[in-house]
Amino acid sequence: MKYQSFIFFDIVLTGALYTASFLSINILTSKWVNSAELTEIKQKLNNLKADEDIFLYQLTKQEKCIVDRNIGILIGNPQAENIITVVSNPHCNPCAVLHKELEKLLSKTNSYCIQYILTSFSEELELSSKLLIAMYQKLPKKEYLDFLNHWYATGKQNYQNYYKEYKFDTNDPILLNEFNLQKEWIKKTKLFYAPKTFFNGWEMPENYTINDLIYFQNIHTPH
């Protein structure tokens, strides 16, 4: 696709997605279009959004961060070409919502590696990050996924009970090494707030959601 076409589609896509909420409200409360026309409009917008060239153009305009598969909590397919890096906080409600979306994505495809890098609200709550890392190092993959799902569903509110139920050595050198590597990554990238999501290192364009990534399972991004 030519550069001029990229610019045109970027303008069209950005404008369309930013105004989608406004239009949907007005369409539903007026007689602008009938249901068949509305379905056709939605289909055209979805087709535009699912276009790989448009996604790549929007993606590679974003800030890019360090991608290091040697650190973090890796779920999904560790050998997948495409990696979704998530800066997550174990006690963050939007992070829990995002985790649910990632869980749904992984139930549909094995084409992504999901990398969690953890940050905390305070030093006191860093123990939760250590717990999530310790269980990742200790539990089999399936059990860890169940643990992580339960944590984001209920554990983040009942973390004291989780500390008691899931015993681990807070001074374990392997645990501390991984914890410190993640903290160092956060400092280098200056990403102290969560959630933040990156696709192969580029920050996800705000017009796209995790659900949209089902369209891009086999996409190739530039290095």
PyMOL commands that place a pseudoatom at each C-alpha (Angstrom):
pseudoatom trace, name=CA, resn=MET, resi=1, chain=A, elem=C, hetatm=0, pos=[0.000, 0.000, 0.000]
pseudoatom trace, name=CA, resn=LYS, resi=2, chain=A, elem=C, hetatm=0, pos=[1.378, 3.404, -0.968]
pseudoatom trace, name=CA, resn=TYR, resi=3, chain=A, elem=C, hetatm=0, pos=[2.256, 5.994, 1.667]
pseudoatom trace, name=CA, resn=GLN, resi=4, chain=A, elem=C, hetatm=0, pos=[-0.483, 8.349, 0.473]
pseudoatom trace, name=CA, resn=SER, resi=5, chain=A, elem=C, hetatm=0, pos=[-2.993, 5.529, 0.858]
pseudoatom trace, name=CA, resn=PHE, resi=6, chain=A, elem=C, hetatm=0, pos=[-1.757, 4.905, 4.402]
pseudoatom trace, name=CA, resn=ILE, resi=7, chain=A, elem=C, hetatm=0, pos=[-2.381, 8.531, 5.288]
pseudoatom trace, name=CA, resn=PHE, resi=8, chain=A, elem=C, hetatm=0, pos=[-5.851, 8.416, 3.745]
pseudoatom trace, name=CA, resn=PHE, resi=9, chain=A, elem=C, hetatm=0, pos=[-6.812, 5.215, 5.564]
pseudoatom trace, name=CA, resn=ASP, resi=10, chain=A, elem=C, hetatm=0, pos=[-5.292, 6.508, 8.811]
pseudoatom trace, name=CA, resn=ILE, resi=11, chain=A, elem=C, hetatm=0, pos=[-7.474, 9.587, 8.646]
pseudoatom trace, name=CA, resn=VAL, resi=12, chain=A, elem=C, hetatm=0, pos=[-10.541, 7.550, 7.747]
pseudoatom trace, name=CA, resn=LEU, resi=13, chain=A, elem=C, hetatm=0, pos=[-9.957, 4.919, 10.449]
pseudoatom trace, name=CA, resn=THR, resi=14, chain=A, elem=C, hetatm=0, pos=[-9.112, 7.383, 13.208]
pseudoatom trace, name=CA, resn=GLY, resi=15, chain=A, elem=C, hetatm=0, pos=[-12.077, 9.576, 12.405]
pseudoatom trace, name=CA, resn=ALA, resi=16, chain=A, elem=C, hetatm=0, pos=[-14.417, 6.633, 12.112]
pseudoatom trace, name=CA, resn=LEU, resi=17, chain=A, elem=C, hetatm=0, pos=[-13.373, 5.039, 15.375]
pseudoatom trace, name=CA, resn=TYR, resi=18, chain=A, elem=C, hetatm=0, pos=[-13.330, 8.251, 17.380]
pseudoatom trace, name=CA, resn=THR, resi=19, chain=A, elem=C, hetatm=0, pos=[-16.851, 9.095, 16.242]
pseudoatom trace, name=CA, resn=ALA, resi=20, chain=A, elem=C, hetatm=0, pos=[-18.241, 5.558, 16.491]
pseudoatom trace, name=CA, resn=SER, resi=21, chain=A, elem=C, hetatm=0, pos=[-19.703, 6.055, 19.963]
pseudoatom trace, name=CA, resn=PHE, resi=22, chain=A, elem=C, hetatm=0, pos=[-21.332, 9.347, 19.021]
pseudoatom trace, name=CA, resn=LEU, resi=23, chain=A, elem=C, hetatm=0, pos=[-22.755, 7.923, 15.816]
pseudoatom trace, name=CA, resn=SER, resi=24, chain=A, elem=C, hetatm=0, pos=[-24.048, 4.769, 17.474]
pseudoatom trace, name=CA, resn=ILE, resi=25, chain=A, elem=C, hetatm=0, pos=[-26.006, 6.791, 20.030]
pseudoatom trace, name=CA, resn=ASN, resi=26, chain=A, elem=C, hetatm=0, pos=[-27.518, 9.027, 17.373]
pseudoatom trace, name=CA, resn=ILE, resi=27, chain=A, elem=C, hetatm=0, pos=[-28.272, 6.158, 15.041]
pseudoatom trace, name=CA, resn=LEU, resi=28, chain=A, elem=C, hetatm=0, pos=[-30.082, 4.269, 17.769]
pseudoatom trace, name=CA, resn=THR, resi=29, chain=A, elem=C, hetatm=0, pos=[-32.124, 7.295, 18.796]
pseudoatom trace, name=CA, resn=SER, resi=30, chain=A, elem=C, hetatm=0, pos=[-33.041, 8.516, 15.317]
pseudoatom trace, name=CA, resn=LYS, resi=31, chain=A, elem=C, hetatm=0, pos=[-34.344, 7.219, 12.011]
pseudoatom trace, name=CA, resn=TRP, resi=32, chain=A, elem=C, hetatm=0, pos=[-31.152, 7.903, 10.033]
pseudoatom trace, name=CA, resn=VAL, resi=33, chain=A, elem=C, hetatm=0, pos=[-30.736, 4.314, 8.968]
pseudoatom trace, name=CA, resn=ASN, resi=34, chain=A, elem=C, hetatm=0, pos=[-32.643, 1.077, 9.226]
pseudoatom trace, name=CA, resn=SER, resi=35, chain=A, elem=C, hetatm=0, pos=[-31.223, -2.063, 10.850]
pseudoatom trace, name=CA, resn=ALA, resi=36, chain=A, elem=C, hetatm=0, pos=[-29.894, -3.469, 7.572]
pseudoatom trace, name=CA, resn=GLU, resi=37, chain=A, elem=C, hetatm=0, pos=[-28.027, -0.243, 6.807]
pseudoatom trace, name=CA, resn=LEU, resi=38, chain=A, elem=C, hetatm=0, pos=[-26.634, -0.131, 10.345]
pseudoatom trace, name=CA, resn=THR, resi=39, chain=A, elem=C, hetatm=0, pos=[-25.377, -3.708, 9.984]
pseudoatom trace, name=CA, resn=GLU, resi=40, chain=A, elem=C, hetatm=0, pos=[-23.685, -2.776, 6.718]
pseudoatom trace, name=CA, resn=ILE, resi=41, chain=A, elem=C, hetatm=0, pos=[-21.998, 0.270, 8.308]
pseudoatom trace, name=CA, resn=LYS, resi=42, chain=A, elem=C, hetatm=0, pos=[-20.700, -1.829, 11.195]
pseudoatom trace, name=CA, resn=GLN, resi=43, chain=A, elem=C, hetatm=0, pos=[-19.400, -4.474, 8.810]
pseudoatom trace, name=CA, resn=LYS, resi=44, chain=A, elem=C, hetatm=0, pos=[-17.516, -1.904, 6.745]
pseudoatom trace, name=CA, resn=LEU, resi=45, chain=A, elem=C, hetatm=0, pos=[-15.940, -0.399, 9.880]
pseudoatom trace, name=CA, resn=ASN, resi=46, chain=A, elem=C, hetatm=0, pos=[-14.921, -3.847, 11.110]
pseudoatom trace, name=CA, resn=ASN, resi=47, chain=A, elem=C, hetatm=0, pos=[-13.380, -4.689, 7.749]
pseudoatom trace, name=CA, resn=LEU, resi=48, chain=A, elem=C, hetatm=0, pos=[-11.418, -1.453, 7.830]
pseudoatom trace, name=CA, resn=LYS, resi=49, chain=A, elem=C, hetatm=0, pos=[-10.229, -2.113, 11.366]
pseudoatom trace, name=CA, resn=ALA, resi=50, chain=A, elem=C, hetatm=0, pos=[-9.179, -5.681, 10.506]
pseudoatom trace, name=CA, resn=ASP, resi=51, chain=A, elem=C, hetatm=0, pos=[-6.972, -4.545, 7.634]
pseudoatom trace, name=CA, resn=GLU, resi=52, chain=A, elem=C, hetatm=0, pos=[-3.364, -5.590, 8.442]
pseudoatom trace, name=CA, resn=ASP, resi=53, chain=A, elem=C, hetatm=0, pos=[-1.782, -2.684, 6.557]
pseudoatom trace, name=CA, resn=ILE, resi=54, chain=A, elem=C, hetatm=0, pos=[-3.806, -0.122, 8.468]
pseudoatom trace, name=CA, resn=PHE, resi=55, chain=A, elem=C, hetatm=0, pos=[-3.065, -1.798, 11.789]
pseudoatom trace, name=CA, resn=LEU, resi=56, chain=A, elem=C, hetatm=0, pos=[0.675, -1.911, 11.032]
pseudoatom trace, name=CA, resn=TYR, resi=57, chain=A, elem=C, hetatm=0, pos=[0.712, 1.719, 9.966]
pseudoatom trace, name=CA, resn=GLN, resi=58, chain=A, elem=C, hetatm=0, pos=[-1.040, 2.830, 13.161]
pseudoatom trace, name=CA, resn=LEU, resi=59, chain=A, elem=C, hetatm=0, pos=[1.022, 0.485, 15.342]
pseudoatom trace, name=CA, resn=THR, resi=60, chain=A, elem=C, hetatm=0, pos=[4.452, 1.511, 14.092]
pseudoatom trace, name=CA, resn=LYS, resi=61, chain=A, elem=C, hetatm=0, pos=[3.672, 5.188, 14.687]
pseudoatom trace, name=CA, resn=GLN, resi=62, chain=A, elem=C, hetatm=0, pos=[3.547, 4.466, 18.434]
pseudoatom trace, name=CA, resn=GLU, resi=63, chain=A, elem=C, hetatm=0, pos=[6.299, 4.565, 21.039]
pseudoatom trace, name=CA, resn=LYS, resi=64, chain=A, elem=C, hetatm=0, pos=[8.405, 1.414, 21.139]
pseudoatom trace, name=CA, resn=CYS, resi=65, chain=A, elem=C, hetatm=0, pos=[9.714, -0.238, 24.294]
pseudoatom trace, name=CA, resn=ILE, resi=66, chain=A, elem=C, hetatm=0, pos=[12.313, -2.906, 25.025]
pseudoatom trace, name=CA, resn=VAL, resi=67, chain=A, elem=C, hetatm=0, pos=[11.212, -6.472, 24.262]
pseudoatom trace, name=CA, resn=ASP, resi=68, chain=A, elem=C, hetatm=0, pos=[13.041, -9.057, 26.368]
pseudoatom trace, name=CA, resn=ARG, resi=69, chain=A, elem=C, hetatm=0, pos=[11.541, -12.550, 26.506]
pseudoatom trace, name=CA, resn=ASN, resi=70, chain=A, elem=C, hetatm=0, pos=[14.041, -13.561, 29.165]
pseudoatom trace, name=CA, resn=ILE, resi=71, chain=A, elem=C, hetatm=0, pos=[12.073, -11.720, 31.837]
pseudoatom trace, name=CA, resn=GLY, resi=72, chain=A, elem=C, hetatm=0, pos=[8.461, -11.510, 32.890]
pseudoatom trace, name=CA, resn=ILE, resi=73, chain=A, elem=C, hetatm=0, pos=[5.610, -13.965, 33.283]
pseudoatom trace, name=CA, resn=LEU, resi=74, chain=A, elem=C, hetatm=0, pos=[4.997, -15.670, 29.937]
pseudoatom trace, name=CA, resn=ILE, resi=75, chain=A, elem=C, hetatm=0, pos=[1.649, -17.284, 29.194]
pseudoatom trace, name=CA, resn=GLY, resi=76, chain=A, elem=C, hetatm=0, pos=[0.082, -18.453, 25.954]
pseudoatom trace, name=CA, resn=ASN, resi=77, chain=A, elem=C, hetatm=0, pos=[2.624, -19.665, 23.391]
pseudoatom trace, name=CA, resn=PRO, resi=78, chain=A, elem=C, hetatm=0, pos=[6.200, -18.730, 24.443]
pseudoatom trace, name=CA, resn=GLN, resi=79, chain=A, elem=C, hetatm=0, pos=[7.472, -19.577, 20.934]
pseudoatom trace, name=CA, resn=ALA, resi=80, chain=A, elem=C, hetatm=0, pos=[4.928, -17.405, 19.125]
pseudoatom trace, name=CA, resn=GLU, resi=81, chain=A, elem=C, hetatm=0, pos=[6.322, -14.818, 16.721]
pseudoatom trace, name=CA, resn=ASN, resi=82, chain=A, elem=C, hetatm=0, pos=[4.108, -12.075, 18.104]
pseudoatom trace, name=CA, resn=ILE, resi=83, chain=A, elem=C, hetatm=0, pos=[4.340, -11.025, 21.743]
pseudoatom trace, name=CA, resn=ILE, resi=84, chain=A, elem=C, hetatm=0, pos=[1.892, -8.918, 23.696]
pseudoatom trace, name=CA, resn=THR, resi=85, chain=A, elem=C, hetatm=0, pos=[3.709, -7.223, 26.565]
pseudoatom trace, name=CA, resn=VAL, resi=86, chain=A, elem=C, hetatm=0, pos=[1.474, -6.075, 29.409]
pseudoatom trace, name=CA, resn=VAL, resi=87, chain=A, elem=C, hetatm=0, pos=[2.558, -3.799, 32.224]
pseudoatom trace, name=CA, resn=SER, resi=88, chain=A, elem=C, hetatm=0, pos=[0.206, -4.936, 34.959]
pseudoatom trace, name=CA, resn=ASN, resi=89, chain=A, elem=C, hetatm=0, pos=[-0.417, -4.205, 38.614]
pseudoatom trace, name=CA, resn=PRO, resi=90, chain=A, elem=C, hetatm=0, pos=[-1.720, -7.094, 40.745]
pseudoatom trace, name=CA, resn=HIS, resi=91, chain=A, elem=C, hetatm=0, pos=[-4.122, -4.717, 42.543]
pseudoatom trace, name=CA, resn=CYS, resi=92, chain=A, elem=C, hetatm=0, pos=[-5.328, -2.691, 39.567]
pseudoatom trace, name=CA, resn=ASN, resi=93, chain=A, elem=C, hetatm=0, pos=[-8.998, -3.071, 38.573]
pseudoatom trace, name=CA, resn=PRO, resi=94, chain=A, elem=C, hetatm=0, pos=[-8.452, -2.099, 34.899]
pseudoatom trace, name=CA, resn=CYS, resi=95, chain=A, elem=C, hetatm=0, pos=[-5.606, -4.652, 34.863]
pseudoatom trace, name=CA, resn=ALA, resi=96, chain=A, elem=C, hetatm=0, pos=[-8.068, -7.322, 36.000]
pseudoatom trace, name=CA, resn=VAL, resi=97, chain=A, elem=C, hetatm=0, pos=[-10.441, -6.363, 33.172]
pseudoatom trace, name=CA, resn=LEU, resi=98, chain=A, elem=C, hetatm=0, pos=[-7.555, -6.539, 30.701]
pseudoatom trace, name=CA, resn=HIS, resi=99, chain=A, elem=C, hetatm=0, pos=[-6.523, -9.946, 32.027]
pseudoatom trace, name=CA, resn=LYS, resi=100, chain=A, elem=C, hetatm=0, pos=[-10.034, -11.246, 31.349]
pseudoatom trace, name=CA, resn=GLU, resi=101, chain=A, elem=C, hetatm=0, pos=[-9.754, -10.005, 27.757]
pseudoatom trace, name=CA, resn=LEU, resi=102, chain=A, elem=C, hetatm=0, pos=[-6.375, -11.712, 27.370]
pseudoatom trace, name=CA, resn=GLU, resi=103, chain=A, elem=C, hetatm=0, pos=[-7.768, -14.916, 28.831]
pseudoatom trace, name=CA, resn=LYS, resi=104, chain=A, elem=C, hetatm=0, pos=[-10.555, -14.798, 26.228]
pseudoatom trace, name=CA, resn=LEU, resi=105, chain=A, elem=C, hetatm=0, pos=[-8.050, -14.161, 23.420]
pseudoatom trace, name=CA, resn=LEU, resi=106, chain=A, elem=C, hetatm=0, pos=[-5.925, -17.145, 24.475]
pseudoatom trace, name=CA, resn=SER, resi=107, chain=A, elem=C, hetatm=0, pos=[-9.015, -19.357, 24.476]
pseudoatom trace, name=CA, resn=LYS, resi=108, chain=A, elem=C, hetatm=0, pos=[-9.409, -18.584, 20.753]
pseudoatom trace, name=CA, resn=THR, resi=109, chain=A, elem=C, hetatm=0, pos=[-5.814, -18.756, 19.519]
pseudoatom trace, name=CA, resn=ASN, resi=110, chain=A, elem=C, hetatm=0, pos=[-2.389, -20.096, 20.368]
pseudoatom trace, name=CA, resn=SER, resi=111, chain=A, elem=C, hetatm=0, pos=[-0.655, -17.535, 18.159]
pseudoatom trace, name=CA, resn=TYR, resi=112, chain=A, elem=C, hetatm=0, pos=[0.426, -15.117, 20.864]
pseudoatom trace, name=CA, resn=CYS, resi=113, chain=A, elem=C, hetatm=0, pos=[2.890, -15.004, 23.695]
pseudoatom trace, name=CA, resn=ILE, resi=114, chain=A, elem=C, hetatm=0, pos=[1.580, -12.862, 26.542]
pseudoatom trace, name=CA, resn=GLN, resi=115, chain=A, elem=C, hetatm=0, pos=[4.277, -11.286, 28.708]
pseudoatom trace, name=CA, resn=TYR, resi=116, chain=A, elem=C, hetatm=0, pos=[3.335, -9.788, 32.059]
pseudoatom trace, name=CA, resn=ILE, resi=117, chain=A, elem=C, hetatm=0, pos=[5.729, -7.318, 33.667]
pseudoatom trace, name=CA, resn=LEU, resi=118, chain=A, elem=C, hetatm=0, pos=[4.576, -6.285, 37.111]
pseudoatom trace, name=CA, resn=THR, resi=119, chain=A, elem=C, hetatm=0, pos=[4.546, -2.964, 38.884]
pseudoatom trace, name=CA, resn=SER, resi=120, chain=A, elem=C, hetatm=0, pos=[3.109, -2.009, 42.281]
pseudoatom trace, name=CA, resn=PHE, resi=121, chain=A, elem=C, hetatm=0, pos=[1.266, 0.842, 43.966]
pseudoatom trace, name=CA, resn=SER, resi=122, chain=A, elem=C, hetatm=0, pos=[3.642, 0.761, 46.949]
pseudoatom trace, name=CA, resn=GLU, resi=123, chain=A, elem=C, hetatm=0, pos=[6.540, -1.173, 48.468]
pseudoatom trace, name=CA, resn=GLU, resi=124, chain=A, elem=C, hetatm=0, pos=[4.105, -2.856, 50.846]
pseudoatom trace, name=CA, resn=LEU, resi=125, chain=A, elem=C, hetatm=0, pos=[2.150, -4.316, 47.926]
pseudoatom trace, name=CA, resn=GLU, resi=126, chain=A, elem=C, hetatm=0, pos=[5.278, -5.532, 46.143]
pseudoatom trace, name=CA, resn=LEU, resi=127, chain=A, elem=C, hetatm=0, pos=[4.708, -8.758, 48.033]
pseudoatom trace, name=CA, resn=SER, resi=128, chain=A, elem=C, hetatm=0, pos=[1.810, -9.454, 45.654]
pseudoatom trace, name=CA, resn=SER, resi=129, chain=A, elem=C, hetatm=0, pos=[4.112, -9.159, 42.640]
pseudoatom trace, name=CA, resn=LYS, resi=130, chain=A, elem=C, hetatm=0, pos=[6.535, -11.524, 44.336]
pseudoatom trace, name=CA, resn=LEU, resi=131, chain=A, elem=C, hetatm=0, pos=[3.700, -13.980, 44.974]
pseudoatom trace, name=CA, resn=LEU, resi=132, chain=A, elem=C, hetatm=0, pos=[2.663, -13.953, 41.307]
pseudoatom trace, name=CA, resn=ILE, resi=133, chain=A, elem=C, hetatm=0, pos=[6.272, -14.487, 40.224]
pseudoatom trace, name=CA, resn=ALA, resi=134, chain=A, elem=C, hetatm=0, pos=[6.879, -17.214, 42.825]
pseudoatom trace, name=CA, resn=MET, resi=135, chain=A, elem=C, hetatm=0, pos=[3.805, -19.163, 41.729]
pseudoatom trace, name=CA, resn=TYR, resi=136, chain=A, elem=C, hetatm=0, pos=[4.868, -18.774, 38.086]
pseudoatom trace, name=CA, resn=GLN, resi=137, chain=A, elem=C, hetatm=0, pos=[8.211, -20.335, 38.952]
pseudoatom trace, name=CA, resn=LYS, resi=138, chain=A, elem=C, hetatm=0, pos=[6.623, -23.085, 41.032]
pseudoatom trace, name=CA, resn=LEU, resi=139, chain=A, elem=C, hetatm=0, pos=[3.364, -24.209, 39.401]
pseudoatom trace, name=CA, resn=PRO, resi=140, chain=A, elem=C, hetatm=0, pos=[2.791, -26.131, 36.141]
pseudoatom trace, name=CA, resn=LYS, resi=141, chain=A, elem=C, hetatm=0, pos=[1.477, -23.961, 33.304]
pseudoatom trace, name=CA, resn=LYS, resi=142, chain=A, elem=C, hetatm=0, pos=[-2.198, -24.980, 33.573]
pseudoatom trace, name=CA, resn=GLU, resi=143, chain=A, elem=C, hetatm=0, pos=[-2.250, -24.587, 37.350]
pseudoatom trace, name=CA, resn=TYR, resi=144, chain=A, elem=C, hetatm=0, pos=[-0.564, -21.224, 37.113]
pseudoatom trace, name=CA, resn=LEU, resi=145, chain=A, elem=C, hetatm=0, pos=[-3.131, -19.953, 34.616]
pseudoatom trace, name=CA, resn=ASP, resi=146, chain=A, elem=C, hetatm=0, pos=[-5.893, -21.007, 37.009]
pseudoatom trace, name=CA, resn=PHE, resi=147, chain=A, elem=C, hetatm=0, pos=[-4.084, -19.284, 39.866]
pseudoatom trace, name=CA, resn=LEU, resi=148, chain=A, elem=C, hetatm=0, pos=[-3.645, -16.073, 37.834]
pseudoatom trace, name=CA, resn=ASN, resi=149, chain=A, elem=C, hetatm=0, pos=[-7.292, -16.080, 36.753]
pseudoatom trace, name=CA, resn=HIS, resi=150, chain=A, elem=C, hetatm=0, pos=[-8.434, -16.485, 40.354]
pseudoatom trace, name=CA, resn=TRP, resi=151, chain=A, elem=C, hetatm=0, pos=[-6.027, -13.797, 41.544]
pseudoatom trace, name=CA, resn=TYR, resi=152, chain=A, elem=C, hetatm=0, pos=[-7.407, -11.159, 39.200]
pseudoatom trace, name=CA, resn=ALA, resi=153, chain=A, elem=C, hetatm=0, pos=[-10.967, -12.270, 39.933]
pseudoatom trace, name=CA, resn=THR, resi=154, chain=A, elem=C, hetatm=0, pos=[-10.798, -12.357, 43.746]
pseudoatom trace, name=CA, resn=GLY, resi=155, chain=A, elem=C, hetatm=0, pos=[-7.232, -12.464, 45.039]
pseudoatom trace, name=CA, resn=LYS, resi=156, chain=A, elem=C, hetatm=0, pos=[-6.375, -8.817, 44.563]
pseudoatom trace, name=CA, resn=GLN, resi=157, chain=A, elem=C, hetatm=0, pos=[-9.018, -7.915, 47.159]
pseudoatom trace, name=CA, resn=ASN, resi=158, chain=A, elem=C, hetatm=0, pos=[-8.173, -10.812, 49.489]
pseudoatom trace, name=CA, resn=TYR, resi=159, chain=A, elem=C, hetatm=0, pos=[-4.415, -10.733, 49.127]
pseudoatom trace, name=CA, resn=GLN, resi=160, chain=A, elem=C, hetatm=0, pos=[-3.710, -11.347, 52.818]
pseudoatom trace, name=CA, resn=ASN, resi=161, chain=A, elem=C, hetatm=0, pos=[-5.526, -14.679, 52.564]
pseudoatom trace, name=CA, resn=TYR, resi=162, chain=A, elem=C, hetatm=0, pos=[-3.545, -15.527, 49.438]
pseudoatom trace, name=CA, resn=TYR, resi=163, chain=A, elem=C, hetatm=0, pos=[-0.293, -14.753, 51.250]
pseudoatom trace, name=CA, resn=LYS, resi=164, chain=A, elem=C, hetatm=0, pos=[-1.286, -17.299, 53.888]
pseudoatom trace, name=CA, resn=GLU, resi=165, chain=A, elem=C, hetatm=0, pos=[-2.537, -19.954, 51.467]
pseudoatom trace, name=CA, resn=TYR, resi=166, chain=A, elem=C, hetatm=0, pos=[0.329, -19.784, 48.974]
pseudoatom trace, name=CA, resn=LYS, resi=167, chain=A, elem=C, hetatm=0, pos=[3.518, -20.029, 50.972]
pseudoatom trace, name=CA, resn=PHE, resi=168, chain=A, elem=C, hetatm=0, pos=[6.785, -18.990, 49.360]
pseudoatom trace, name=CA, resn=ASP, resi=169, chain=A, elem=C, hetatm=0, pos=[10.261, -17.900, 50.377]
pseudoatom trace, name=CA, resn=THR, resi=170, chain=A, elem=C, hetatm=0, pos=[10.422, -14.112, 49.972]
pseudoatom trace, name=CA, resn=ASN, resi=171, chain=A, elem=C, hetatm=0, pos=[14.241, -14.292, 50.081]
pseudoatom trace, name=CA, resn=ASP, resi=172, chain=A, elem=C, hetatm=0, pos=[14.589, -16.912, 47.357]
pseudoatom trace, name=CA, resn=PRO, resi=173, chain=A, elem=C, hetatm=0, pos=[17.428, -15.645, 45.109]
pseudoatom trace, name=CA, resn=ILE, resi=174, chain=A, elem=C, hetatm=0, pos=[15.777, -16.828, 41.857]
pseudoatom trace, name=CA, resn=LEU, resi=175, chain=A, elem=C, hetatm=0, pos=[12.551, -15.065, 42.801]
pseudoatom trace, name=CA, resn=LEU, resi=176, chain=A, elem=C, hetatm=0, pos=[14.350, -11.869, 43.821]
pseudoatom trace, name=CA, resn=ASN, resi=177, chain=A, elem=C, hetatm=0, pos=[16.409, -11.863, 40.633]
pseudoatom trace, name=CA, resn=GLU, resi=178, chain=A, elem=C, hetatm=0, pos=[13.288, -12.019, 38.458]
pseudoatom trace, name=CA, resn=PHE, resi=179, chain=A, elem=C, hetatm=0, pos=[11.496, -9.442, 40.608]
pseudoatom trace, name=CA, resn=ASN, resi=180, chain=A, elem=C, hetatm=0, pos=[14.436, -7.033, 40.321]
pseudoatom trace, name=CA, resn=LEU, resi=181, chain=A, elem=C, hetatm=0, pos=[14.744, -7.584, 36.558]
pseudoatom trace, name=CA, resn=GLN, resi=182, chain=A, elem=C, hetatm=0, pos=[11.116, -6.569, 36.135]
pseudoatom trace, name=CA, resn=LYS, resi=183, chain=A, elem=C, hetatm=0, pos=[11.585, -3.515, 38.354]
pseudoatom trace, name=CA, resn=GLU, resi=184, chain=A, elem=C, hetatm=0, pos=[14.639, -2.510, 36.322]
pseudoatom trace, name=CA, resn=TRP, resi=185, chain=A, elem=C, hetatm=0, pos=[12.665, -2.885, 33.069]
pseudoatom trace, name=CA, resn=ILE, resi=186, chain=A, elem=C, hetatm=0, pos=[9.967, -0.609, 34.494]
pseudoatom trace, name=CA, resn=LYS, resi=187, chain=A, elem=C, hetatm=0, pos=[12.580, 1.991, 35.441]
pseudoatom trace, name=CA, resn=LYS, resi=188, chain=A, elem=C, hetatm=0, pos=[14.282, 1.890, 32.033]
pseudoatom trace, name=CA, resn=THR, resi=189, chain=A, elem=C, hetatm=0, pos=[11.040, 2.260, 30.126]
pseudoatom trace, name=CA, resn=LYS, resi=190, chain=A, elem=C, hetatm=0, pos=[9.580, 4.736, 32.679]
pseudoatom trace, name=CA, resn=LEU, resi=191, chain=A, elem=C, hetatm=0, pos=[6.275, 2.874, 32.596]
pseudoatom trace, name=CA, resn=PHE, resi=192, chain=A, elem=C, hetatm=0, pos=[5.233, 3.230, 36.206]
pseudoatom trace, name=CA, resn=TYR, resi=193, chain=A, elem=C, hetatm=0, pos=[1.483, 3.032, 35.641]
pseudoatom trace, name=CA, resn=ALA, resi=194, chain=A, elem=C, hetatm=0, pos=[-0.720, 0.188, 34.498]
pseudoatom trace, name=CA, resn=PRO, resi=195, chain=A, elem=C, hetatm=0, pos=[-2.185, -1.277, 32.476]
pseudoatom trace, name=CA, resn=LYS, resi=196, chain=A, elem=C, hetatm=0, pos=[-0.090, -0.621, 29.405]
pseudoatom trace, name=CA, resn=THR, resi=197, chain=A, elem=C, hetatm=0, pos=[-0.117, -2.948, 26.400]
pseudoatom trace, name=CA, resn=PHE, resi=198, chain=A, elem=C, hetatm=0, pos=[2.482, -3.365, 23.651]
pseudoatom trace, name=CA, resn=PHE, resi=199, chain=A, elem=C, hetatm=0, pos=[2.452, -5.428, 20.467]
pseudoatom trace, name=CA, resn=ASN, resi=200, chain=A, elem=C, hetatm=0, pos=[5.973, -6.574, 19.550]
pseudoatom trace, name=CA, resn=GLY, resi=201, chain=A, elem=C, hetatm=0, pos=[7.274, -3.596, 21.501]
pseudoatom trace, name=CA, resn=TRP, resi=202, chain=A, elem=C, hetatm=0, pos=[5.001, -0.925, 20.053]
pseudoatom trace, name=CA, resn=GLU, resi=203, chain=A, elem=C, hetatm=0, pos=[2.323, 0.568, 22.251]
pseudoatom trace, name=CA, resn=MET, resi=204, chain=A, elem=C, hetatm=0, pos=[-1.116, -0.595, 21.147]
pseudoatom trace, name=CA, resn=PRO, resi=205, chain=A, elem=C, hetatm=0, pos=[-2.961, 2.129, 19.185]
pseudoatom trace, name=CA, resn=GLU, resi=206, chain=A, elem=C, hetatm=0, pos=[-5.823, 3.452, 21.279]
pseudoatom trace, name=CA, resn=ASN, resi=207, chain=A, elem=C, hetatm=0, pos=[-8.310, 2.643, 18.498]
pseudoatom trace, name=CA, resn=TYR, resi=208, chain=A, elem=C, hetatm=0, pos=[-7.648, -1.081, 18.965]
pseudoatom trace, name=CA, resn=THR, resi=209, chain=A, elem=C, hetatm=0, pos=[-8.524, -3.476, 21.779]
pseudoatom trace, name=CA, resn=ILE, resi=210, chain=A, elem=C, hetatm=0, pos=[-7.234, -6.891, 22.785]
pseudoatom trace, name=CA, resn=ASN, resi=211, chain=A, elem=C, hetatm=0, pos=[-10.309, -8.395, 21.131]
pseudoatom trace, name=CA, resn=ASP, resi=212, chain=A, elem=C, hetatm=0, pos=[-9.184, -6.957, 17.790]
pseudoatom trace, name=CA, resn=LEU, resi=213, chain=A, elem=C, hetatm=0, pos=[-5.936, -8.933, 17.897]
pseudoatom trace, name=CA, resn=ILE, resi=214, chain=A, elem=C, hetatm=0, pos=[-7.776, -12.033, 16.747]
pseudoatom trace, name=CA, resn=TYR, resi=215, chain=A, elem=C, hetatm=0, pos=[-7.467, -10.491, 13.258]
pseudoatom trace, name=CA, resn=PHE, resi=216, chain=A, elem=C, hetatm=0, pos=[-3.674, -10.269, 13.391]
pseudoatom trace, name=CA, resn=GLN, resi=217, chain=A, elem=C, hetatm=0, pos=[-2.521, -13.713, 14.509]
pseudoatom trace, name=CA, resn=ASN, resi=218, chain=A, elem=C, hetatm=0, pos=[-0.132, -14.185, 11.585]
pseudoatom trace, name=CA, resn=ILE, resi=219, chain=A, elem=C, hetatm=0, pos=[0.970, -10.612, 11.080]
pseudoatom trace, name=CA, resn=HIS, resi=220, chain=A, elem=C, hetatm=0, pos=[4.665, -9.764, 10.606]
pseudoatom trace, name=CA, resn=THR, resi=221, chain=A, elem=C, hetatm=0, pos=[5.943, -6.497, 12.062]
pseudoatom trace, name=CA, resn=PRO, resi=222, chain=A, elem=C, hetatm=0, pos=[9.199, -4.765, 11.127]
pseudoatom trace, name=CA, resn=HIS, resi=223, chain=A, elem=C, hetatm=0, pos=[12.142, -5.258, 13.472]
for i in range(1, 223): cmd.bond("trace and resi %d" % i, "trace and resi %d" % (i + 1))
show_as sticks, trace
zoom trace
